[in-house]
Amino acid sequence: MGADELVDESYGEAPGRGRLAGRRILVVGGGQADHGLEDPPIGNGRAMSILFAREGAAVAVADIDAASAEVTAQCVRAQGAEGTA
């Protein structure tokens, strides 16, 4: 399989399949550091939170930066899942 043949899952763009429906997940370090960049890449904690939400889990986001954790929780809610910072 070549790079031009990667599936949507490889890009984090596939629709959820409900594999985590009914689960509750705590992501520690789920905020996002911007490092002074105008458009920073998504961090692992935020990416995992979004993917867990897409699969139907309720996600609690913990981070040393409470405002950043809240932004991640908003991203979770945008996926239609319960998100709490």
PAVEX-233131 format. One record per atom (N, C-alpha, C, O): residue number from 0; residue in one letter; atom name; z, y, x. Coordinates in pm, 1 decimal. Each point is the difference from the previous one (the first is absolute). Example, Ala and Ser with C-alpha at 12.3 -4.5 7.8 and 13.67 -1.06 7.14 Angstrom:
# PAVEX-233131
{n=0; res=a; atom=N; Z=780.0; Y=-569.0; X=1319.0} $
{n=0; res=a; atom=CA; Z=0.0; Y=119.0; X=-89.0} $
{n=0; res=a; atom=C; Z=0.0; Y=120.0; X=90.0} $
{n=0; res=a; atom=O; Z=66.5; Y=-1.9; X=103.6} $
{n=1; res=s; atom=N; Z=-138.5; Y=106.9; X=-138.6} $
{n=1; res=s; atom=CA; Z=6.0; Y=119.0; X=82.0} $
{n=1; res=s; atom=C; Z=73.0; Y=109.0; X=-77.0} $
{n=1; res=s; atom=O; Z=16.9; Y=110.8; X=50.9} $
# end
This chain:
# PAVEX-233131
{n=0; res=m; atom=N; Z=0.0; Y=-116.7; X=85.6} $
{n=0; res=m; atom=CA; Z=0.0; Y=116.7; X=-85.6} $
{n=0; res=m; atom=C; Z=0.0; Y=123.3; X=90.5} $
{n=0; res=m; atom=O; Z=89.8; Y=16.0; X=82.6} $
{n=1; res=g; atom=N; Z=-188.5; Y=70.1; X=-97.5} $
{n=1; res=g; atom=CA; Z=-9.9; Y=121.3; X=80.7} $
{n=1; res=g; atom=C; Z=83.6; Y=112.3; X=-57.7} $
{n=1; res=g; atom=O; Z=52.1; Y=-10.2; X=-111.1} $
{n=2; res=a; atom=N; Z=-39.7; Y=118.3; X=188.1} $
{n=2; res=a; atom=CA; Z=79.6; Y=114.9; X=-42.7} $
{n=2; res=a; atom=C; Z=-54.1; Y=62.1; X=-127.7} $
{n=2; res=a; atom=O; Z=75.7; Y=57.7; X=-78.0} $
{n=3; res=d; atom=N; Z=-205.5; Y=-69.2; X=56.2} $
{n=3; res=d; atom=CA; Z=-59.2; Y=56.4; X=-121.0} $
{n=3; res=d; atom=C; Z=23.1; Y=-88.7; X=-122.0} $
{n=3; res=d; atom=O; Z=-36.8; Y=37.3; X=-111.4} $
{n=4; res=e; atom=N; Z=97.0; Y=-153.9; X=131.2} $
{n=4; res=e; atom=CA; Z=23.7; Y=-94.1; X=-108.7} $
{n=4; res=e; atom=C; Z=147.4; Y=-14.1; X=-36.5} $
{n=4; res=e; atom=O; Z=36.2; Y=-91.9; X=-73.5} $
{n=5; res=l; atom=N; Z=49.3; Y=180.7; X=123.1} $
{n=5; res=l; atom=CA; Z=143.2; Y=-10.7; X=-29.7} $
{n=5; res=l; atom=C; Z=25.4; Y=20.5; X=-148.6} $
{n=5; res=l; atom=O; Z=-66.0; Y=80.8; X=-65.4} $
{n=6; res=v; atom=N; Z=160.9; Y=-154.1; X=14.5} $
{n=6; res=v; atom=CA; Z=33.1; Y=8.5; X=-142.2} $
{n=6; res=v; atom=C; Z=89.2; Y=120.6; X=-27.6} $
{n=6; res=v; atom=O; Z=58.7; Y=56.1; X=92.4} $
{n=7; res=d; atom=N; Z=-48.2; Y=-16.2; X=-218.1} $
{n=7; res=d; atom=CA; Z=79.6; Y=115.6; X=-39.9} $
{n=7; res=d; atom=C; Z=145.0; Y=-11.1; X=45.2} $
{n=7; res=d; atom=O; Z=62.8; Y=101.2; X=31.2} $
{n=8; res=e; atom=N; Z=-8.7; Y=-223.5; X=-27.4} $
{n=8; res=e; atom=CA; Z=137.6; Y=-18.2; X=44.6} $
{n=8; res=e; atom=C; Z=19.9; Y=52.0; X=142.3} $
{n=8; res=e; atom=O; Z=107.5; Y=49.6; X=33.7} $
{n=9; res=s; atom=N; Z=-209.4; Y=-60.7; X=48.3} $
{n=9; res=s; atom=CA; Z=9.0; Y=45.6; X=138.9} $
{n=9; res=s; atom=C; Z=21.1; Y=150.0; X=9.2} $
{n=9; res=s; atom=O; Z=56.9; Y=49.3; X=97.4} $
{n=10; res=y; atom=N; Z=-101.7; Y=22.1; X=-196.7} $
{n=10; res=y; atom=CA; Z=11.5; Y=145.9; X=-2.5} $
{n=10; res=y; atom=C; Z=112.8; Y=48.4; X=-90.1} $
{n=10; res=y; atom=O; Z=20.2; Y=120.7; X=-13.2} $
{n=11; res=g; atom=N; Z=53.1; Y=-211.5; X=-48.4} $
{n=11; res=g; atom=CA; Z=106.0; Y=39.3; X=-92.1} $
{n=11; res=g; atom=C; Z=-53.4; Y=58.4; X=-129.9} $
{n=11; res=g; atom=O; Z=69.3; Y=77.2; X=-66.3} $
{n=12; res=e; atom=N; Z=-190.7; Y=-112.8; X=29.8} $
{n=12; res=e; atom=CA; Z=-65.3; Y=57.3; X=-118.2} $
{n=12; res=e; atom=C; Z=-16.2; Y=-98.7; X=-115.2} $
{n=12; res=e; atom=O; Z=-52.1; Y=36.2; X=-105.5} $
{n=13; res=a; atom=N; Z=95.3; Y=-157.6; X=124.3} $
{n=13; res=a; atom=CA; Z=-15.0; Y=-100.0; X=-105.7} $
{n=13; res=a; atom=C; Z=100.7; Y=26.2; X=-111.0} $
{n=13; res=a; atom=O; Z=111.6; Y=44.3; X=27.1} $
{n=14; res=p; atom=N; Z=-149.5; Y=-71.0; X=-151.8} $
{n=14; res=p; atom=CA; Z=96.8; Y=16.7; X=-108.9} $
{n=14; res=p; atom=C; Z=111.5; Y=-102.6; X=12.2} $
{n=14; res=p; atom=O; Z=-19.7; Y=-108.5; X=54.8} $
{n=15; res=g; atom=N; Z=135.8; Y=143.3; X=-105.9} $
{n=15; res=g; atom=CA; Z=112.1; Y=-92.1; X=2.4} $
{n=15; res=g; atom=C; Z=-23.7; Y=-119.4; X=-90.3} $
{n=15; res=g; atom=O; Z=-78.3; Y=6.3; X=-94.7} $
{n=16; res=r; atom=N; Z=146.1; Y=-113.8; X=125.1} $
{n=16; res=r; atom=CA; Z=-13.1; Y=-121.6; X=-79.4} $
{n=16; res=r; atom=C; Z=131.6; Y=-40.2; X=-64.6} $
{n=16; res=r; atom=O; Z=11.3; Y=-108.2; X=-57.5} $
{n=17; res=g; atom=N; Z=89.1; Y=196.4; X=67.2} $
{n=17; res=g; atom=CA; Z=127.9; Y=-29.2; X=-62.8} $
{n=17; res=g; atom=C; Z=83.2; Y=-103.4; X=73.7} $
{n=17; res=g; atom=O; Z=89.6; Y=-60.3; X=-59.1} $
{n=18; res=r; atom=N; Z=-117.2; Y=38.6; X=186.1} $
{n=18; res=r; atom=CA; Z=69.5; Y=-104.0; X=76.1} $
{n=18; res=r; atom=C; Z=148.1; Y=29.8; X=20.1} $
{n=18; res=r; atom=O; Z=77.4; Y=-90.9; X=30.2} $
{n=19; res=l; atom=N; Z=-36.4; Y=217.7; X=-46.6} $
{n=19; res=l; atom=CA; Z=141.2; Y=35.7; X=16.4} $
{n=19; res=l; atom=C; Z=61.4; Y=52.0; X=-129.7} $
{n=19; res=l; atom=O; Z=104.2; Y=65.5; X=2.4} $
{n=20; res=a; atom=N; Z=-167.2; Y=-94.1; X=-113.8} $
{n=20; res=a; atom=CA; Z=50.4; Y=45.5; X=-129.6} $
{n=20; res=a; atom=C; Z=142.8; Y=-48.3; X=-21.5} $
{n=20; res=a; atom=O; Z=30.5; Y=-117.6; X=19.9} $
{n=21; res=g; atom=N; Z=56.2; Y=209.1; X=-60.5} $
{n=21; res=g; atom=CA; Z=138.7; Y=-33.6; X=-26.4} $
{n=21; res=g; atom=C; Z=89.2; Y=2.7; X=123.5} $
{n=21; res=g; atom=O; Z=120.9; Y=-20.6; X=-10.8} $
{n=22; res=r; atom=N; Z=-177.5; Y=45.2; X=125.3} $
{n=22; res=r; atom=CA; Z=78.4; Y=4.7; X=124.5} $
{n=22; res=r; atom=C; Z=46.9; Y=142.6; X=27.1} $
{n=22; res=r; atom=O; Z=-63.3; Y=96.7; X=-42.5} $
{n=23; res=r; atom=N; Z=173.6; Y=-85.4; X=113.0} $
{n=23; res=r; atom=CA; Z=52.2; Y=129.8; X=44.2} $
{n=23; res=r; atom=C; Z=7.2; Y=-2.9; X=152.3} $
{n=23; res=r; atom=O; Z=57.4; Y=-91.7; X=58.5} $
{n=24; res=i; atom=N; Z=-116.1; Y=192.6; X=4.8} $
{n=24; res=i; atom=CA; Z=-9.8; Y=0.3; X=145.6} $
{n=24; res=i; atom=C; Z=55.2; Y=131.0; X=54.9} $
{n=24; res=i; atom=O; Z=-27.7; Y=107.5; X=-53.3} $
{n=25; res=l; atom=N; Z=106.1; Y=-117.7; X=160.3} $
{n=25; res=l; atom=CA; Z=50.6; Y=116.5; X=72.3} $
{n=25; res=l; atom=C; Z=-79.1; Y=11.8; X=129.4} $
{n=25; res=l; atom=O; Z=-2.9; Y=-93.2; X=80.3} $
{n=26; res=v; atom=N; Z=-61.1; Y=207.6; X=-60.3} $
{n=26; res=v; atom=CA; Z=-72.8; Y=25.5; X=124.2} $
{n=26; res=v; atom=C; Z=80.6; Y=102.7; X=78.8} $
{n=26; res=v; atom=O; Z=13.3; Y=115.1; X=-41.7} $
{n=27; res=v; atom=N; Z=40.0; Y=-157.7; X=155.3} $
{n=27; res=v; atom=CA; Z=76.4; Y=89.3; X=87.3} $
{n=27; res=v; atom=C; Z=-97.7; Y=59.3; X=99.8} $
{n=27; res=v; atom=O; Z=-75.3; Y=-72.5; X=65.0} $
{n=28; res=g; atom=N; Z=76.7; Y=204.9; X=-53.0} $
{n=28; res=g; atom=CA; Z=-97.4; Y=68.4; X=85.3} $
{n=28; res=g; atom=C; Z=-130.7; Y=20.5; X=-73.5} $
{n=28; res=g; atom=O; Z=-107.7; Y=-5.0; X=59.5} $
{n=29; res=g; atom=N; Z=118.2; Y=28.3; X=-190.0} $
{n=29; res=g; atom=CA; Z=-119.3; Y=13.5; X=-83.8} $
{n=29; res=g; atom=C; Z=-55.9; Y=140.1; X=-7.0} $
{n=29; res=g; atom=O; Z=-99.2; Y=23.1; X=-69.2} $
{n=30; res=g; atom=N; Z=160.2; Y=71.4; X=139.2} $
{n=30; res=g; atom=CA; Z=-53.2; Y=136.3; X=2.8} $
{n=30; res=g; atom=C; Z=-120.9; Y=9.2; X=90.6} $
{n=30; res=g; atom=O; Z=-54.9; Y=-101.0; X=43.9} $
{n=31; res=q; atom=N; Z=15.2; Y=222.2; X=-17.2} $
{n=31; res=q; atom=CA; Z=-120.5; Y=22.5; X=80.0} $
{n=31; res=q; atom=C; Z=23.8; Y=115.6; X=94.9} $
{n=31; res=q; atom=O; Z=30.1; Y=110.7; X=-44.6} $
{n=32; res=a; atom=N; Z=-42.6; Y=-133.2; X=173.0} $
{n=32; res=a; atom=CA; Z=8.9; Y=108.3; X=98.4} $
{n=32; res=a; atom=C; Z=-139.5; Y=58.3; X=18.0} $
{n=32; res=a; atom=O; Z=-96.9; Y=-73.8; X=17.3} $
{n=33; res=d; atom=N; Z=86.9; Y=205.9; X=-21.3} $
{n=33; res=d; atom=CA; Z=-133.3; Y=60.2; X=14.0} $
{n=33; res=d; atom=C; Z=-34.1; Y=36.5; X=144.3} $
{n=33; res=d; atom=O; Z=-116.4; Y=24.4; X=31.7} $
{n=34; res=h; atom=N; Z=216.1; Y=-20.4; X=55.1} $
{n=34; res=h; atom=CA; Z=-19.7; Y=28.3; X=142.1} $
{n=34; res=h; atom=C; Z=-82.0; Y=126.4; X=23.8} $
{n=34; res=h; atom=O; Z=-67.3; Y=12.1; X=102.3} $
{n=35; res=g; atom=N; Z=72.5; Y=81.3; X=-195.6} $
{n=35; res=g; atom=CA; Z=-71.9; Y=125.3; X=15.3} $
{n=35; res=g; atom=C; Z=-148.8; Y=-9.2; X=-26.0} $
{n=35; res=g; atom=O; Z=-73.0; Y=96.4; X=23.0} $
{n=36; res=l; atom=N; Z=27.1; Y=-211.1; X=-70.7} $
{n=36; res=l; atom=CA; Z=-142.5; Y=-18.0; X=-28.3} $
{n=36; res=l; atom=C; Z=-32.7; Y=49.8; X=-139.7} $
{n=36; res=l; atom=O; Z=80.4; Y=-14.1; X=-92.1} $
{n=37; res=e; atom=N; Z=-197.5; Y=71.8; X=76.7} $
{n=37; res=e; atom=CA; Z=-42.9; Y=49.5; X=-131.4} $
{n=37; res=e; atom=C; Z=-21.8; Y=-114.6; X=-98.4} $
{n=37; res=e; atom=O; Z=36.5; Y=11.1; X=-117.0} $
{n=38; res=d; atom=N; Z=-95.7; Y=-120.9; X=163.5} $
{n=38; res=d; atom=CA; Z=-26.6; Y=-116.7; X=-84.4} $
{n=38; res=d; atom=C; Z=45.5; Y=-125.6; X=74.4} $
{n=38; res=d; atom=O; Z=-82.5; Y=-73.1; X=54.9} $
{n=39; res=p; atom=N; Z=216.3; Y=47.4; X=-52.9} $
{n=39; res=p; atom=CA; Z=50.2; Y=-113.5; X=78.5} $
{n=39; res=p; atom=C; Z=-41.0; Y=-133.2; X=-62.2} $
{n=39; res=p; atom=O; Z=-16.2; Y=-9.4; X=-121.6} $
{n=40; res=p; atom=N; Z=-0.6; Y=-92.9; X=204.3} $
{n=40; res=p; atom=CA; Z=-28.9; Y=-132.7; X=-54.9} $
{n=40; res=p; atom=C; Z=122.3; Y=-51.4; X=-74.7} $
{n=40; res=p; atom=O; Z=112.7; Y=40.1; X=28.8} $
{n=41; res=i; atom=N; Z=-135.5; Y=-128.6; X=-124.2} $
{n=41; res=i; atom=CA; Z=111.3; Y=-54.1; X=-77.5} $
{n=41; res=i; atom=C; Z=82.1; Y=-93.9; X=88.3} $
{n=41; res=i; atom=O; Z=-54.9; Y=-79.0; X=76.9} $
{n=42; res=g; atom=N; Z=186.7; Y=89.0; X=-89.3} $
{n=42; res=g; atom=CA; Z=88.6; Y=-85.5; X=78.2} $
{n=42; res=g; atom=C; Z=21.7; Y=-134.7; X=-67.5} $
{n=42; res=g; atom=O; Z=-32.8; Y=-18.7; X=-117.2} $
{n=43; res=n; atom=N; Z=88.2; Y=-74.1; X=193.0} $
{n=43; res=n; atom=CA; Z=21.4; Y=-135.6; X=-51.4} $
{n=43; res=n; atom=C; Z=91.6; Y=-3.4; X=-121.7} $
{n=43; res=n; atom=O; Z=-28.3; Y=-70.7; X=-96.8} $
{n=44; res=g; atom=N; Z=138.4; Y=146.7; X=100.6} $
{n=44; res=g; atom=CA; Z=93.9; Y=-1.0; X=-111.9} $
{n=44; res=g; atom=C; Z=-62.1; Y=48.8; X=-129.4} $
{n=44; res=g; atom=O; Z=18.2; Y=-61.2; X=-105.2} $
{n=45; res=r; atom=N; Z=-92.1; Y=171.9; X=113.0} $
{n=45; res=r; atom=CA; Z=-65.7; Y=52.8; X=-120.2} $
{n=45; res=r; atom=C; Z=-108.5; Y=-96.2; X=-46.7} $
{n=45; res=r; atom=O; Z=-13.6; Y=-24.0; X=-120.0} $
{n=46; res=a; atom=N; Z=-63.9; Y=-31.6; X=213.2} $
{n=46; res=a; atom=CA; Z=-106.3; Y=-92.9; X=-37.3} $
{n=46; res=a; atom=C; Z=56.4; Y=-123.2; X=-70.3} $
{n=46; res=a; atom=O; Z=-54.1; Y=-44.5; X=-101.1} $
{n=47; res=m; atom=N; Z=163.2; Y=-10.4; X=155.2} $
{n=47; res=m; atom=CA; Z=60.9; Y=-117.8; X=-62.9} $
{n=47; res=m; atom=C; Z=52.5; Y=34.4; X=-139.0} $
{n=47; res=m; atom=O; Z=-15.1; Y=-78.5; X=-93.6} $
{n=48; res=s; atom=N; Z=76.7; Y=195.5; X=80.4} $
{n=48; res=s; atom=CA; Z=52.6; Y=41.5; X=-130.6} $
{n=48; res=s; atom=C; Z=-110.6; Y=5.6; X=-103.6} $
{n=48; res=s; atom=O; Z=16.7; Y=-48.8; X=-111.8} $
{n=49; res=i; atom=N; Z=-128.6; Y=107.6; X=148.2} $
{n=49; res=i; atom=CA; Z=-113.3; Y=13.0; X=-91.7} $
{n=49; res=i; atom=C; Z=-57.4; Y=-137.0; X=-34.9} $
{n=49; res=i; atom=O; Z=-30.0; Y=-27.3; X=-116.3} $
{n=50; res=l; atom=N; Z=14.8; Y=-58.1; X=216.1} $
{n=50; res=l; atom=CA; Z=-55.7; Y=-133.4; X=-27.1} $
{n=50; res=l; atom=C; Z=93.4; Y=-85.3; X=-84.5} $
{n=50; res=l; atom=O; Z=-45.6; Y=-73.5; X=-87.5} $
{n=51; res=f; atom=N; Z=177.6; Y=82.5; X=113.0} $
{n=51; res=f; atom=CA; Z=96.1; Y=-73.3; X=-83.3} $
{n=51; res=f; atom=C; Z=-8.5; Y=48.8; X=-144.7} $
{n=51; res=f; atom=O; Z=3.2; Y=-80.1; X=-93.4} $
{n=52; res=a; atom=N; Z=-13.8; Y=211.6; X=75.7} $
{n=52; res=a; atom=CA; Z=-11.4; Y=57.0; X=-134.9} $
{n=52; res=a; atom=C; Z=-127.8; Y=-46.0; X=-67.4} $
{n=52; res=a; atom=O; Z=0.2; Y=-33.3; X=-118.5} $
{n=53; res=r; atom=N; Z=-108.5; Y=31.2; X=193.0} $
{n=53; res=r; atom=CA; Z=-128.6; Y=-43.5; X=-55.0} $
{n=53; res=r; atom=C; Z=7.4; Y=-144.2; X=-49.1} $
{n=53; res=r; atom=O; Z=-70.5; Y=-38.2; X=-93.4} $
{n=54; res=e; atom=N; Z=156.2; Y=-41.7; X=156.6} $
{n=54; res=e; atom=CA; Z=16.9; Y=-138.6; X=-40.8} $
{n=54; res=e; atom=C; Z=105.6; Y=-17.4; X=-108.9} $
{n=54; res=e; atom=O; Z=30.7; Y=-112.7; X=-38.8} $
{n=55; res=g; atom=N; Z=25.4; Y=224.0; X=-11.0} $
{n=55; res=g; atom=CA; Z=87.7; Y=-6.6; X=-116.1} $
{n=55; res=g; atom=C; Z=148.9; Y=9.4; X=26.3} $
{n=55; res=g; atom=O; Z=79.1; Y=-9.8; X=-93.8} $
{n=56; res=a; atom=N; Z=-38.4; Y=28.5; X=218.4} $
{n=56; res=a; atom=CA; Z=142.8; Y=8.0; X=31.3} $
{n=56; res=a; atom=C; Z=55.4; Y=139.1; X=-28.3} $
{n=56; res=a; atom=O; Z=-71.7; Y=99.7; X=9.0} $
{n=57; res=a; atom=N; Z=199.1; Y=-94.3; X=-42.9} $
{n=57; res=a; atom=CA; Z=73.0; Y=126.9; X=-3.7} $
{n=57; res=a; atom=C; Z=45.5; Y=24.4; X=143.8} $
{n=57; res=a; atom=O; Z=53.4; Y=-90.6; X=63.9} $
{n=58; res=v; atom=N; Z=-74.0; Y=212.3; X=-12.3} $
{n=58; res=v; atom=CA; Z=25.4; Y=27.3; X=140.6} $
{n=58; res=v; atom=C; Z=102.7; Y=111.2; X=16.3} $
{n=58; res=v; atom=O; Z=-14.1; Y=108.2; X=-57.0} $
{n=59; res=a; atom=N; Z=117.9; Y=-136.4; X=135.6} $
{n=59; res=a; atom=CA; Z=96.8; Y=101.6; X=41.0} $
{n=59; res=a; atom=C; Z=-34.2; Y=35.7; X=144.4} $
{n=59; res=a; atom=O; Z=-13.2; Y=-87.6; X=85.5} $
{n=60; res=v; atom=N; Z=-0.9; Y=218.1; X=-59.5} $
{n=60; res=v; atom=CA; Z=-40.3; Y=47.7; X=132.2} $
{n=60; res=v; atom=C; Z=118.2; Y=69.6; X=66.6} $
{n=60; res=v; atom=O; Z=57.2; Y=93.7; X=-55.8} $
{n=61; res=a; atom=N; Z=-21.0; Y=-139.6; X=174.6} $
{n=61; res=a; atom=CA; Z=107.2; Y=63.1; X=77.3} $
{n=61; res=a; atom=C; Z=-59.9; Y=55.5; X=129.6} $
{n=61; res=a; atom=O; Z=-83.6; Y=-64.6; X=63.2} $
{n=62; res=d; atom=N; Z=126.9; Y=183.8; X=-25.0} $
{n=62; res=d; atom=CA; Z=-46.1; Y=59.9; X=124.5} $
{n=62; res=d; atom=C; Z=99.2; Y=106.7; X=41.4} $
{n=62; res=d; atom=O; Z=69.5; Y=56.2; X=-84.7} $
{n=63; res=i; atom=N; Z=-62.0; Y=-27.7; X=212.6} $
{n=63; res=i; atom=CA; Z=88.8; Y=103.9; X=50.4} $
{n=63; res=i; atom=C; Z=-42.6; Y=137.8; X=-53.5} $
{n=63; res=i; atom=O; Z=81.7; Y=91.4; X=-10.7} $
{n=64; res=d; atom=N; Z=-210.2; Y=-78.3; X=-22.3} $
{n=64; res=d; atom=CA; Z=-55.0; Y=123.2; X=-57.3} $
{n=64; res=d; atom=C; Z=-13.3; Y=-20.7; X=-151.7} $
{n=64; res=d; atom=O; Z=-96.3; Y=-60.5; X=-47.0} $
{n=65; res=a; atom=N; Z=193.5; Y=111.2; X=-27.8} $
{n=65; res=a; atom=CA; Z=3.9; Y=-22.4; X=-145.2} $
{n=65; res=a; atom=C; Z=-123.5; Y=55.2; X=-71.0} $
{n=65; res=a; atom=O; Z=-49.2; Y=-61.6; X=-94.5} $
{n=66; res=a; atom=N; Z=-1.2; Y=176.5; X=138.6} $
{n=66; res=a; atom=CA; Z=-118.2; Y=58.7; X=-63.5} $
{n=66; res=a; atom=C; Z=-122.5; Y=-89.1; X=19.8} $
{n=66; res=a; atom=O; Z=-81.1; Y=-16.3; X=-91.1} $
{n=67; res=s; atom=N; Z=68.5; Y=-40.5; X=209.7} $
{n=67; res=s; atom=CA; Z=-112.0; Y=-88.9; X=27.6} $
{n=67; res=s; atom=C; Z=11.7; Y=-129.4; X=-80.4} $
{n=67; res=s; atom=O; Z=-100.7; Y=-53.3; X=-46.8} $
{n=68; res=a; atom=N; Z=222.0; Y=3.0; X=30.7} $
{n=68; res=a; atom=CA; Z=21.9; Y=-118.8; X=-82.6} $
{n=68; res=a; atom=C; Z=-39.5; Y=28.1; X=-144.4} $
{n=68; res=a; atom=O; Z=-56.7; Y=-86.6; X=-66.7} $
{n=69; res=e; atom=N; Z=86.0; Y=206.2; X=18.1} $
{n=69; res=e; atom=CA; Z=-37.0; Y=36.5; X=-137.1} $
{n=69; res=e; atom=C; Z=-151.6; Y=6.0; X=-16.2} $
{n=69; res=e; atom=O; Z=-52.1; Y=-41.1; X=-103.7} $
{n=70; res=v; atom=N; Z=-18.9; Y=91.1; X=203.2} $
{n=70; res=v; atom=CA; Z=-146.8; Y=2.8; X=-7.1} $
{n=70; res=v; atom=C; Z=-53.9; Y=-142.9; X=-8.7} $
{n=70; res=v; atom=O; Z=-92.2; Y=-27.0; X=-76.9} $
{n=71; res=t; atom=N; Z=149.2; Y=-64.0; X=155.2} $
{n=71; res=t; atom=CA; Z=-41.9; Y=-140.2; X=-6.5} $
{n=71; res=t; atom=C; Z=31.0; Y=-58.0; X=-137.9} $
{n=71; res=t; atom=O; Z=-81.3; Y=-73.9; X=-55.4} $
{n=72; res=a; atom=N; Z=197.6; Y=106.3; X=-0.3} $
{n=72; res=a; atom=CA; Z=34.3; Y=-47.4; X=-134.7} $
{n=72; res=a; atom=C; Z=-99.8; Y=52.1; X=-103.0} $
{n=72; res=a; atom=O; Z=-32.8; Y=-70.2; X=-95.7} $
{n=73; res=q; atom=N; Z=-15.7; Y=192.7; X=114.6} $
{n=73; res=q; atom=CA; Z=-103.1; Y=54.2; X=-88.9} $
{n=73; res=q; atom=C; Z=-129.4; Y=-80.0; X=13.0} $
{n=73; res=q; atom=O; Z=-67.7; Y=-26.0; X=-99.5} $
{n=74; res=c; atom=N; Z=33.7; Y=-13.0; X=222.4} $
{n=74; res=c; atom=CA; Z=-118.5; Y=-84.1; X=21.4} $
{n=74; res=c; atom=C; Z=15.9; Y=-134.2; X=-71.1} $
{n=74; res=c; atom=O; Z=-95.7; Y=-52.8; X=-56.7} $
{n=75; res=v; atom=N; Z=216.6; Y=-1.5; X=60.2} $
{n=75; res=v; atom=CA; Z=29.3; Y=-125.9; X=-68.3} $
{n=75; res=v; atom=C; Z=-19.6; Y=17.0; X=-150.4} $
{n=75; res=v; atom=O; Z=-63.2; Y=-83.4; X=-64.9} $
{n=76; res=r; atom=N; Z=117.2; Y=190.8; X=10.3} $
{n=76; res=r; atom=CA; Z=-13.5; Y=24.9; X=-143.8} $
{n=76; res=r; atom=C; Z=-146.3; Y=22.9; X=-39.2} $
{n=76; res=r; atom=O; Z=-40.4; Y=-33.4; X=-111.4} $
{n=77; res=a; atom=N; Z=-38.4; Y=89.9; X=202.3} $
{n=77; res=a; atom=CA; Z=-142.0; Y=21.3; X=-26.8} $
{n=77; res=a; atom=C; Z=-74.6; Y=-133.9; X=-14.2} $
{n=77; res=a; atom=O; Z=-107.5; Y=-5.6; X=-59.6} $
{n=78; res=q; atom=N; Z=164.9; Y=-100.2; X=114.2} $
{n=78; res=q; atom=CA; Z=-56.7; Y=-134.5; X=-15.0} $
{n=78; res=q; atom=C; Z=43.3; Y=-65.0; X=-130.8} $
{n=78; res=q; atom=O; Z=-42.1; Y=-111.5; X=-31.1} $
{n=79; res=g; atom=N; Z=126.5; Y=181.3; X=-45.9} $
{n=79; res=g; atom=CA; Z=45.8; Y=-52.9; X=-127.2} $
{n=79; res=g; atom=C; Z=127.0; Y=-82.2; X=9.5} $
{n=79; res=g; atom=O; Z=38.8; Y=-66.1; X=-96.4} $
{n=80; res=a; atom=N; Z=25.6; Y=69.5; X=210.9} $
{n=80; res=a; atom=CA; Z=122.2; Y=-77.3; X=20.5} $
{n=80; res=a; atom=C; Z=121.0; Y=92.2; X=-3.1} $
{n=80; res=a; atom=O; Z=-13.5; Y=122.3; X=5.6} $
{n=81; res=e; atom=N; Z=131.4; Y=-181.9; X=-14.6} $
{n=81; res=e; atom=CA; Z=124.6; Y=76.4; X=7.4} $
{n=81; res=e; atom=C; Z=27.0; Y=31.1; X=146.3} $
{n=81; res=e; atom=O; Z=3.3; Y=-90.3; X=83.6} $
{n=82; res=g; atom=N; Z=16.1; Y=217.8; X=-52.6} $
{n=82; res=g; atom=CA; Z=27.0; Y=40.0; X=137.9} $
{n=82; res=g; atom=C; Z=119.4; Y=92.0; X=7.1} $
{n=82; res=g; atom=O; Z=8.8; Y=96.6; X=-75.7} $
{n=83; res=t; atom=N; Z=83.7; Y=-125.7; X=166.2} $
{n=83; res=t; atom=CA; Z=123.2; Y=77.4; X=15.5} $
{n=83; res=t; atom=C; Z=20.0; Y=29.7; X=147.2} $
{n=83; res=t; atom=O; Z=-19.6; Y=-86.0; X=85.8} $
{n=84; res=a; atom=N; Z=59.5; Y=210.6; X=-58.0} $
{n=84; res=a; atom=CA; Z=32.7; Y=35.7; X=138.6} $
{n=84; res=a; atom=C; Z=150.7; Y=-2.4; X=15.7} $
{n=84; res=a; atom=O; Z=51.3; Y=26.9; X=108.6} $
# end
